[in-house]
Amino acid sequence: MKSRLLSILLLAAAVISCTNNTHIIQDNIENAKSQLAFLIEAAEADSTLKIPSTFKNGKVGFVPAKDWVSGFFAGSLWYMYELTGDEFYAEKAQKHTEILHDIQYLTSHHDIGFMINNSYGNGLRLKDIPGYDTVMVNAARSLCTRYRPEAGIIQSWNIAKGWQAEQGWKCPVIIDNMMNLELLFKVSMATSDQSLWDIATSHADKTLEHHYRDDFSTYHVVDFDDQTGEVRGKCTAQGITNESRWARGQAWSLYGFTMTYRYTKAERHLKRAEDIAHYLFVEEDNMPENLVPLWDYDVIQYANDTTEMIALFGDKEAMLPYVEIRDASSAAIMASALYELYWHTKNKFYKKKADKIIESLSSPTYRSEVGENGGFLLMHSTGSVPHTYRGLKKNPNGGNIDVPLNYADYYFLEAL
């Protein structure tokens, strides 16, 4: 079973497409070597390994193993090993992967795919480390405990406590959850467990059916009735308002269906990925020329409406600092997805757009100078901007605004 899972991981890696501009790739690798030295030092500064997630107020911020972003730092180290062939990064990656060992049994949220596939999955693919295949299998089965068969989806968030409990949701599914399906596809192929494949495909098809507007932009959240499968409501919990187009949600959407097609070879999944790409890079009027988006594509529209700003932020002045904030993480995710979409279709339009994003992110505007930014590679990412929605109380813990984020670096290295 281990050798079969390794073969599947290697096959999946084959879809990663490089740009012809080897200079920009090598330049970014050299920058990453220097920057990651600072992050590794910070993560290993005492007897307990820590997981770097961001850099704010002059300090590296760390997260616990159960945080949804916990697998990205280890994953970045695995990508550095792949890009350089330097065993130093493999050794560091293994250390930072294995602090996530207990996550294979996590059932309290849906992001176990991010956490385990990016760490253990890359480690298995690159080094075939004994036991990593078992972790992958256990993690896939843990994720499947969140499957709701009547609705045909994997529930994303719990609703018993926290800000989610105040929304009136029954079974919320977020577009981000598409990213966790890769774990199920890989393990299904390795173990011949058809149920994992069927769950992943069902979730993708329900997302395709219910998450999208007519222009192929996506809502962030769709709330299902977990007993009947009916859709109870749709909203955008991390964008500027329910009907706005939150940038990272659109990036997850593009990547999710591009990745899903890699496994299913279903034309409906490829068509959806291409329709999303057309929306983003042809129809989206608010996509900046450098292809590094604002944190929400509709933010300028709302900023120009004083009434809306008062409703959302209490006063218009409170919004002004957020109007021009970009999200480099969304750009990095899109670049990686576009390279794979080019690999599937040989449509040079996708590669051209991906190359443009990489050029932008490699510029001094977005890429850190050596010794700056706490050791993170990219600047100017945005997690969530806290504010009040009409009819939806915003998560009061929104944050990570205009800062480096470890998942931005991860997808940037993946694109390279």
C-alpha positions as CSV (number, residue, x, y, z in Angstrom):
1,M,0.0,0.0,0.0
2,K,2.9,2.4,0.8
3,S,4.5,2.0,-2.6
4,R,1.2,2.6,-4.3
5,L,0.5,5.7,-2.4
6,L,4.0,7.0,-3.1
7,S,3.4,6.3,-6.9
8,I,0.2,8.3,-6.7
9,L,1.9,11.2,-5.0
10,L,4.7,11.2,-7.6
11,L,2.1,11.2,-10.4
12,A,0.3,14.1,-8.8
13,A,3.6,16.0,-8.6
14,A,4.2,15.6,-12.3
15,V,1.5,18.1,-13.1
16,I,3.5,20.9,-11.7
17,S,4.7,23.1,-14.6
18,C,7.7,25.3,-14.5
19,T,8.2,28.7,-16.2
20,N,10.8,29.0,-18.9
21,N,12.4,31.9,-17.0
22,T,14.9,29.9,-15.0
23,H,16.5,33.1,-13.7
24,I,13.5,34.2,-11.8
25,I,13.1,30.7,-10.3
26,Q,16.7,30.5,-9.2
27,D,16.6,34.1,-7.8
28,N,13.5,33.2,-5.7
29,I,15.2,30.0,-4.5
30,E,18.2,31.9,-3.3
31,N,16.0,34.5,-1.6
32,A,14.0,31.7,0.1
33,K,17.2,30.0,1.3
34,S,18.2,33.2,3.2
35,Q,14.7,33.9,4.5
36,L,13.9,30.5,5.7
37,A,17.1,30.4,7.7
38,F,15.5,33.1,9.9
39,L,12.2,31.3,10.2
40,I,13.8,28.0,11.0
41,E,15.9,29.7,13.7
42,A,12.7,31.2,15.2
43,A,10.8,27.9,15.0
44,E,13.6,26.0,16.8
45,A,14.6,28.7,19.3
46,D,13.9,26.5,22.3
47,S,13.2,22.9,23.1
48,T,9.7,22.9,21.7
49,L,9.4,23.2,17.9
50,K,7.0,25.9,16.9
51,I,4.9,26.6,13.8
52,P,5.4,30.0,12.2
53,S,2.3,31.5,10.7
54,T,2.8,35.3,10.3
55,F,4.9,38.3,11.4
56,K,3.3,41.2,13.2
57,N,4.5,44.0,15.4
58,G,8.1,42.9,14.9
59,K,7.5,39.4,16.0
60,V,7.0,36.0,14.4
61,G,3.5,34.6,15.2
62,F,3.1,30.9,15.9
63,V,0.1,28.6,15.9
64,P,-0.7,25.3,17.6
65,A,-0.7,22.1,15.7
66,K,-4.5,22.1,15.6
67,D,-4.7,25.4,13.7
68,W,-5.7,25.1,10.0
69,V,-2.4,26.6,8.8
70,S,-0.2,24.2,10.8
71,G,1.0,22.1,7.8
72,F,2.2,24.9,5.5
73,F,5.6,25.6,7.1
74,A,6.6,21.9,6.9
75,G,5.2,21.9,3.4
76,S,7.4,24.9,2.4
77,L,10.4,23.1,3.8
78,W,9.6,20.0,1.6
79,Y,9.3,22.2,-1.4
80,M,12.6,23.8,-0.7
81,Y,14.1,20.3,-0.6
82,E,12.5,19.6,-3.9
83,L,13.7,22.8,-5.4
84,T,17.3,22.5,-4.1
85,G,18.0,18.8,-3.5
86,D,19.6,19.9,-0.3
87,E,19.1,17.3,2.4
88,F,19.2,20.0,5.1
89,Y,15.7,21.0,4.1
90,A,14.5,17.3,4.1
91,E,15.8,16.9,7.6
92,K,14.1,20.1,8.8
93,A,10.9,19.3,7.0
94,Q,10.7,15.9,8.6
95,K,11.1,17.4,12.1
96,H,8.4,20.0,11.4
97,T,6.1,17.4,9.8
98,E,6.2,15.0,12.7
99,I,5.1,17.5,15.3
100,L,1.7,17.1,13.4
101,H,1.5,13.4,14.1
102,D,-1.7,13.5,16.2
103,I,-3.5,15.6,13.6
104,Q,-4.3,12.3,11.7
105,Y,-7.0,11.7,14.3
106,L,-8.5,15.2,14.3
107,T,-12.2,15.3,13.5
108,S,-13.2,18.7,14.8
109,H,-12.8,20.6,11.5
110,H,-12.3,20.0,7.8
111,D,-8.8,21.4,7.3
112,I,-7.0,18.1,8.1
113,G,-6.4,17.9,4.3
114,F,-4.3,21.1,4.3
115,M,-2.6,20.1,7.5
116,I,-1.6,16.5,6.6
117,N,-1.4,16.4,2.8
118,N,0.9,19.4,2.7
119,S,3.3,18.0,5.3
120,Y,3.1,14.2,5.4
121,G,1.9,14.0,1.8
122,N,4.9,15.9,0.5
123,G,7.2,14.0,2.8
124,L,5.9,10.7,1.5
125,R,6.2,11.8,-2.1
126,L,9.8,13.0,-1.8
127,K,11.4,10.7,0.8
128,D,9.1,7.6,1.2
129,I,9.4,7.8,5.0
130,P,8.0,4.8,6.8
131,G,4.7,5.4,8.5
132,Y,3.8,8.5,6.5
133,D,1.4,6.4,4.4
134,T,-0.4,5.3,7.5
135,V,-0.8,8.9,8.7
136,M,-2.3,9.8,5.4
137,V,-4.8,6.9,5.6
138,N,-5.9,7.8,9.1
139,A,-6.2,11.4,8.3
140,A,-8.5,10.7,5.3
141,R,-10.7,8.5,7.4
142,S,-10.9,11.3,10.1
143,L,-11.9,13.8,7.5
144,C,-14.7,11.5,6.3
145,T,-16.3,11.6,9.7
146,R,-17.5,15.0,8.7
147,Y,-19.3,13.6,5.6
148,R,-23.1,14.2,5.7
149,P,-24.5,11.6,3.3
150,E,-28.0,13.1,3.0
151,A,-26.5,16.3,1.7
152,G,-23.6,14.7,-0.1
153,I,-21.0,17.1,1.4
154,I,-18.3,17.3,4.0
155,Q,-19.3,19.8,6.7
156,S,-16.7,22.5,7.1
157,W,-17.4,24.3,10.3
158,N,-19.0,23.2,13.6
159,I,-21.9,25.2,14.8
160,A,-22.1,24.4,18.5
161,K,-19.9,27.3,19.7
162,G,-18.0,30.4,18.7
163,W,-19.1,33.0,16.2
164,Q,-20.4,30.3,13.8
165,A,-23.0,29.3,16.5
166,E,-24.6,32.7,16.2
167,Q,-25.3,32.5,12.4
168,G,-28.3,30.1,12.4
169,W,-26.4,27.6,10.2
170,K,-27.1,23.9,10.2
171,C,-24.4,22.5,8.0
172,P,-22.0,25.2,6.6
173,V,-19.7,24.3,3.7
174,I,-17.0,26.7,2.6
175,I,-15.3,26.9,-0.8
176,D,-12.0,26.3,1.0
177,N,-13.1,22.7,1.6
178,M,-12.4,21.8,-2.0
179,M,-8.7,21.9,-1.2
180,N,-9.0,19.1,1.3
181,L,-10.4,16.6,-1.2
182,E,-7.0,15.8,-2.6
183,L,-6.2,13.8,0.5
184,L,-9.2,11.6,-0.1
185,F,-8.4,11.1,-3.8
186,K,-4.8,10.1,-3.0
187,V,-5.7,7.7,-0.3
188,S,-8.5,6.2,-2.2
189,M,-6.2,5.4,-5.1
190,A,-3.6,3.9,-2.8
191,T,-6.0,1.7,-0.8
192,S,-8.7,1.0,-3.3
193,D,-11.2,2.4,-0.9
194,Q,-13.9,3.5,-3.3
195,S,-15.9,5.2,-0.5
196,L,-13.2,7.9,-0.1
197,W,-13.3,8.6,-3.9
198,D,-17.1,8.8,-3.8
199,I,-17.2,11.2,-0.9
200,A,-14.7,13.5,-2.6
201,T,-16.5,13.4,-5.9
202,S,-19.9,14.0,-4.3
203,H,-18.5,17.0,-2.4
204,A,-17.0,18.5,-5.5
205,D,-20.2,18.0,-7.5
206,K,-22.4,19.6,-4.8
207,T,-20.0,22.5,-4.7
208,L,-20.2,22.8,-8.5
209,E,-24.0,22.8,-8.3
210,H,-24.6,25.2,-5.4
211,H,-21.6,27.5,-4.7
212,Y,-21.5,29.5,-7.9
213,R,-23.1,32.6,-9.3
214,D,-23.9,33.0,-13.0
215,D,-20.6,34.6,-13.7
216,F,-18.7,31.7,-12.0
217,S,-17.6,33.7,-9.0
218,T,-18.2,31.8,-5.8
219,Y,-19.9,32.3,-2.5
220,H,-17.8,31.6,0.5
221,V,-20.4,29.7,2.5
222,V,-23.3,27.5,1.5
223,D,-25.5,26.3,4.4
224,F,-27.1,22.9,3.8
225,D,-29.8,21.1,5.7
226,D,-27.8,18.0,6.6
227,Q,-31.0,15.9,6.7
228,T,-32.6,16.8,3.5
229,G,-29.7,18.2,1.4
230,E,-31.6,21.4,0.7
231,V,-29.7,24.7,0.5
232,R,-30.7,27.0,3.4
233,G,-28.6,30.1,2.5
234,K,-25.5,31.5,0.9
235,C,-23.1,34.2,2.1
236,T,-19.5,35.4,2.2
237,A,-18.2,35.3,5.7
238,Q,-14.7,36.6,5.0
239,G,-15.4,39.1,2.3
240,I,-16.8,42.6,2.6
241,T,-20.4,41.6,2.4
242,N,-22.5,38.5,1.6
243,E,-22.7,39.1,-2.1
244,S,-19.1,40.2,-2.6
245,R,-16.3,38.3,-4.2
246,W,-13.8,37.5,-1.5
247,A,-10.4,37.1,-3.3
248,R,-9.0,34.0,-1.6
249,G,-12.3,32.2,-2.0
250,Q,-12.1,32.7,-5.8
251,A,-8.5,31.4,-5.6
252,W,-9.5,28.3,-3.7
253,S,-12.3,27.8,-6.2
254,L,-9.9,27.9,-9.2
255,Y,-7.3,25.6,-7.6
256,G,-9.9,23.2,-6.2
257,F,-11.5,22.3,-9.5
258,T,-8.2,22.2,-11.3
259,M,-6.9,19.7,-8.8
260,T,-10.2,17.7,-8.8
261,Y,-9.9,17.3,-12.6
262,R,-6.4,15.8,-12.1
263,Y,-8.0,12.9,-10.4
264,T,-11.5,12.5,-11.8
265,K,-10.8,13.5,-15.4
266,A,-14.4,14.6,-15.4
267,E,-15.0,17.2,-18.1
268,R,-17.4,19.0,-15.8
269,H,-14.6,19.7,-13.4
270,L,-12.2,20.9,-16.1
271,K,-14.9,23.1,-17.6
272,R,-15.6,24.7,-14.2
273,A,-11.9,25.4,-13.7
274,E,-11.7,27.1,-17.1
275,D,-14.9,29.0,-16.5
276,I,-13.5,30.3,-13.2
277,A,-10.2,31.3,-14.9
278,H,-12.2,33.1,-17.6
279,Y,-14.2,35.0,-14.9
280,L,-11.1,36.0,-13.0
281,F,-8.7,36.9,-15.8
282,V,-11.1,38.1,-18.6
283,E,-14.4,39.2,-17.0
284,E,-13.3,40.5,-13.6
285,D,-13.0,44.3,-14.0
286,N,-11.4,44.8,-10.6
287,M,-8.5,42.4,-11.2
288,P,-5.4,44.6,-11.0
289,E,-3.0,44.8,-13.9
290,N,-0.3,43.0,-11.8
291,L,-2.8,40.2,-11.0
292,V,-2.3,40.6,-7.2
293,P,-5.9,41.1,-6.1
294,L,-7.4,43.3,-3.5
295,W,-8.6,41.2,-0.5
296,D,-12.1,41.5,-2.0
297,Y,-12.8,42.3,-5.6
298,D,-15.8,44.5,-4.5
299,V,-14.0,46.5,-1.9
300,I,-13.6,49.7,-4.0
301,Q,-17.2,49.7,-5.0
302,Y,-18.3,49.6,-1.3
303,A,-15.7,52.1,-0.3
304,N,-17.2,54.6,-2.7
305,D,-20.6,54.3,-1.1
306,T,-20.7,56.2,2.2
307,T,-24.0,54.6,3.3
308,E,-22.6,51.2,2.8
309,M,-19.4,52.0,4.7
310,I,-21.4,53.4,7.7
311,A,-23.5,50.2,7.7
312,L,-20.4,47.9,7.5
313,F,-17.8,49.7,9.6
314,G,-19.7,52.3,11.7
315,D,-18.1,55.2,9.8
316,K,-16.5,55.6,6.5
317,E,-13.1,56.6,7.9
318,A,-12.8,53.3,9.7
319,M,-12.8,51.6,6.3
320,L,-10.2,53.7,4.5
321,P,-7.2,51.7,5.8
322,Y,-8.6,48.6,4.2
323,V,-9.5,49.9,0.7
324,E,-6.2,49.3,-1.0
325,I,-5.0,46.2,0.8
326,R,-3.9,43.4,-1.5
327,D,-3.8,39.6,-0.8
328,A,-0.6,38.0,-2.1
329,S,-1.8,34.7,-0.8
330,S,-4.6,34.7,-3.3
331,A,-2.2,35.5,-6.1
332,A,0.2,32.7,-5.2
333,I,-2.7,30.1,-5.0
334,M,-3.9,31.3,-8.4
335,A,-0.5,31.0,-10.0
336,S,0.0,27.4,-8.9
337,A,-3.5,26.5,-10.1
338,L,-2.9,28.2,-13.5
339,Y,0.3,26.3,-14.1
340,E,-1.5,23.1,-13.6
341,L,-4.5,24.2,-15.7
342,Y,-2.0,25.0,-18.5
343,W,-0.5,21.5,-18.1
344,H,-4.0,19.9,-18.5
345,T,-5.1,22.1,-21.4
346,K,-1.9,23.4,-23.1
347,N,-3.7,26.8,-23.3
348,K,-0.8,29.3,-23.1
349,F,-3.2,31.9,-21.8
350,Y,-3.0,30.2,-18.4
351,K,0.7,30.0,-18.3
352,K,1.0,33.7,-19.4
353,K,-1.1,34.8,-16.5
354,A,0.7,32.5,-14.0
355,D,4.1,33.9,-15.2
356,K,2.8,37.4,-14.7
357,I,1.7,36.7,-11.1
358,I,5.1,35.2,-10.3
359,E,6.8,38.2,-11.8
360,S,4.7,40.5,-9.6
361,L,5.2,38.5,-6.5
362,S,9.0,38.4,-7.2
363,S,9.2,42.2,-7.3
364,P,10.3,44.3,-4.4
365,T,6.7,45.3,-3.9
366,Y,5.7,41.9,-2.7
367,R,8.9,39.8,-2.0
368,S,10.8,40.4,1.2
369,E,14.3,41.7,1.3
370,V,16.7,39.3,3.0
371,G,16.4,39.7,6.8
372,E,13.1,41.5,6.6
373,N,9.5,40.3,7.2
374,G,10.5,37.9,9.9
375,G,11.9,35.5,7.4
376,F,8.7,35.1,5.4
377,L,9.0,35.2,1.6
378,L,6.0,37.4,0.7
379,M,4.5,40.5,2.1
380,H,1.0,41.9,1.9
381,S,-1.4,39.0,2.5
382,T,-4.8,39.3,4.2
383,G,-6.5,36.7,6.2
384,S,-9.8,38.4,7.3
385,V,-11.0,42.0,7.7
386,P,-13.4,42.2,10.7
387,H,-16.6,44.2,10.2
388,T,-20.3,43.9,10.6
389,Y,-22.5,42.3,7.9
390,R,-26.2,43.0,7.3
391,G,-27.9,40.1,9.0
392,L,-24.6,38.3,9.7
393,K,-22.4,39.0,12.7
394,K,-18.8,39.1,11.6
395,N,-16.3,36.9,13.3
396,P,-14.9,39.3,15.9
397,N,-11.5,37.6,15.7
398,G,-10.8,38.6,12.1
399,G,-7.2,39.6,11.6
400,N,-3.9,39.0,9.8
401,I,-4.3,42.1,7.7
402,D,-1.6,43.1,5.3
403,V,1.0,40.8,6.8
404,P,3.0,37.7,5.6
405,L,1.2,34.4,5.9
406,N,2.7,31.0,5.7
407,Y,0.2,29.7,3.1
408,A,1.2,32.5,0.7
409,D,4.8,31.3,0.9
410,Y,3.7,27.6,0.5
411,Y,1.8,28.2,-2.7
412,F,4.5,30.6,-4.1
413,L,7.1,27.8,-3.7
414,E,4.7,25.3,-5.2
415,A,4.2,27.5,-8.2
416,L,8.0,27.8,-8.6
